[in-house]
Amino acid sequence: MSELAELLERFRRGAEIIAVATTGASNPELDHVPAPGKWSARQIACHLADSEIVGHMRMRQVIAEDNPTMIGFDGQAWAEKLDYRTRKISQALETFRRVRGENYELLKSLSTEAFSRSGTHSERGRITLLDLLRIYAEHAENHVRQIMAARQAYKQSKA
């Protein structure tokens, strides 16, 4: 399997692995903050939904525009000001699933050459569509590990 095909498959599975990671969790478990400065499973799910929306725009910019500028965002500020603590996780998961699906359908239809198109990220510098695909595939995978760790911390706090 080529690197591109592998990344596309990992990207596609993102919504599935997040859904599995949150399945069966009670509200107290979803809201458990494992340590100061860490996020709960609910907050992570909300972050993923909003990040995927940002990715939706970034990918389209890189595909359609010549060297677009992509602005970074402050995830912590979004979590606080958009009150991730009280948002419905079901809506966040559905938003992530739907937008990830739309992004996947677009990406899988592109030529290999399209993945070399690039833009300039305000914090990361030059970034290709392939880089964006890798970043967003890894993003969901990394947050699954955080969700599982937060759920485990909750269980240990109740033992």
C-alpha positions in Angstrom: 0.0 0.0 0.0 1.4 3.4 -0.9 2.0 6.1 1.7 -0.9 8.1 0.3 -3.3 5.1 0.3 -2.3 4.3 3.9 -2.8 7.9 5.0 -6.2 8.1 3.3 -7.3 5.0 5.1 -6.1 6.2 8.5 -7.8 9.5 7.8 -11.1 7.8 6.9 -11.0 5.7 10.1 -10.7 8.8 12.3 -14.4 9.2 13.0 -14.8 5.5 13.7 -11.9 5.3 16.2 -13.2 8.4 18.1 -16.7 6.9 18.3 -15.3 3.7 19.6 -13.2 5.5 22.1 -16.2 7.3 23.6 -18.7 4.5 23.4 -20.3 3.5 26.7 -18.9 6.4 28.7 -21.2 8.0 31.2 -21.4 11.8 31.5 -19.2 11.9 34.6 -16.6 9.8 32.8 -16.8 12.1 29.7 -16.4 15.1 31.9 -13.5 13.8 34.0 -10.4 16.0 33.6 -7.5 13.6 34.2 -5.0 16.3 35.4 -4.7 20.1 35.6 -4.3 21.5 32.1 -5.7 18.4 30.4 -9.0 18.0 28.6 -11.9 15.7 29.3 -13.1 13.3 26.6 -16.0 15.7 25.9 -13.7 18.6 25.4 -11.5 16.5 23.1 -14.5 15.5 21.0 -15.5 19.1 20.7 -12.0 20.1 19.8 -11.9 17.4 17.1 -15.1 18.6 15.6 -14.0 22.2 15.4 -10.5 21.3 14.1 -12.0 19.2 11.4 -14.1 22.2 10.3 -10.9 24.3 10.1 -9.2 21.4 8.2 -12.2 21.4 5.8 -11.3 25.0 4.8 -7.6 24.5 4.8 -7.7 21.5 2.5 -10.0 23.3 0.1 -7.8 26.4 0.1 -4.7 24.3 -0.8 -6.5 22.4 -3.5 -8.2 25.5 -5.1 -5.9 28.4 -4.5 -2.2 29.1 -5.3 -0.2 29.3 -2.1 -3.0 30.3 0.3 -2.3 31.5 3.8 -3.7 29.3 6.6 -4.1 31.0 10.0 -3.4 29.0 13.1 -5.9 29.0 15.9 -5.7 28.8 19.7 -7.3 25.5 20.7 -7.4 26.4 24.3 -9.1 29.7 23.7 -11.7 27.9 21.5 -12.3 25.3 24.3 -12.9 28.0 26.9 -14.8 30.6 24.8 -16.9 28.0 23.0 -17.5 26.2 26.3 -16.5 22.7 25.3 -17.4 21.6 28.9 -21.1 21.9 28.3 -21.5 21.0 24.6 -23.3 17.9 23.6 -20.8 15.2 22.8 -23.3 13.5 20.4 -23.3 16.7 18.3 -19.6 17.0 18.3 -19.1 13.4 17.3 -21.7 13.8 14.5 -20.1 17.0 13.2 -16.7 15.3 13.2 -18.0 12.2 11.5 -19.9 14.2 8.8 -17.1 16.7 8.0 -14.4 14.0 8.1 -16.5 12.0 5.7 -16.9 15.0 3.3 -13.1 15.6 3.5 -12.3 12.0 2.8 -14.6 11.9 -0.2 -12.9 14.9 -1.6 -9.4 13.8 -0.9 -9.8 10.3 -2.3 -11.0 11.7 -5.6 -7.8 13.8 -6.2 -4.9 12.9 -8.3 -1.6 12.0 -6.6 -0.1 15.2 -8.0 -2.7 17.3 -6.1 -1.2 16.3 -2.8 2.0 18.2 -3.6 0.0 21.5 -3.8 0.9 23.8 -0.9 0.1 26.8 1.2 1.7 28.7 4.0 0.6 28.1 7.5 1.0 31.0 9.9 2.8 28.8 12.5 4.2 25.9 10.5 5.3 27.5 7.4 5.0 25.8 4.0 2.6 22.9 4.1 1.4 20.5 1.4 -1.9 18.8 1.1 -0.1 15.6 1.9 1.2 17.2 5.1 -2.4 18.3 6.0 -3.7 14.8 5.4 -0.9 13.3 7.6 -1.5 16.0 10.3 -5.3 15.4 10.4 -5.0 11.6 10.3 -2.6 11.7 13.3 -4.7 14.3 15.0 -7.6 11.9 15.5 -5.3 9.0 16.5 -3.5 11.1 19.1 -6.7 12.3 20.6 -8.1 8.7 20.8 -5.1 7.9 23.1 -5.9 11.0 25.2 -9.6 10.0 25.5 -8.6 6.5 26.5 -6.2 7.8 29.1 -8.9 10.2 30.5 -11.4 7.4 30.7 -8.8 5.2 32.5 -8.0 8.0 34.9 -11.7 8.3 35.7 -12.0 4.6 36.4 -8.9 4.7 38.6 -10.3 7.7 40.5 -13.4 5.6 41.3 -11.5 2.4 42.3 
